[in-house]
Amino acid sequence: MAIDGPGIIDSDLAHDVYNEILDLYDAGLEVADIQARLPANFEFETMDEMDAEIYLAASAKAFWEIGHLDKQLGARLSGLVQSGRSLALWEKAGDATFAKERRVILGRLLKQISVPRRTPRARKKYSKVKTKLFSVGDCLHLDTGSLIHRGVVSEILEYRGACEYFILVMEEHTESTVESFKSRRYIGRRIPNSFAKNGFDFGPHVIRPDHRMLMRHGNPFVVVGHVELDPTKFSTGSFGGVLDMEDVIEDFVRTKQRCAAFGDELLPLRDLLK
């Protein structure tokens, strides 16, 4: 678990817990249902004191913001902080200053949540993109003027009003025909998974351009065909963050040029097909 700082949501676990609560709330779930499913989702009962404190603090912040903080949750967080057990682990993970900053931040949170929020956060409704640029399985061609890149849309993610297309990167010599895509390889990795038949999952590296960004650039991708992907055969292995088409093009080049350096390899696309 990555910890970027002493803030309430400055860690992977806190970020996931906080956003899970708000996402479920926005999706229309009753607060009681969110409270019931959350501990199991994050295996709370097996956490050490540090992770438990992170979980409780992030939960308390989120439930307080939506006006549904359970008094017992606040009391559990307060009791754990006062015991010093979690802060001792913070000190062990960083240093005394780091733990001291965390204590101050937790004290501020406990004071804040001791009084109900004056205006609770309402459920948010996010609009969805009605007309997508692509479908999962579309084979794409991108001509940059000097190079041609090809990829396949492996997933479409709509989250909090944003729509991202996950595009796996095909090897250099792929041609813009369905037959070529099917016979060629993509760049990705084998992700160890003891529950999988072969002991691993296929994990394509993907580039994730946003719908609005592509529209601003006139969507330079061309759909040259379609393949039927089987989503049970793979999951995202790694991805490049992109803000502009320049980033997209750079990620295509970097992914192909530094495949081995990133721990990736060339894998047959046919392994991902239905």
Order of alpha helices (4+ residues) and beta strands (2+ residues): alpha-alpha-alpha-alpha-alpha-alpha-beta-beta-beta-alpha-beta-beta-alpha-beta-beta-alpha-beta
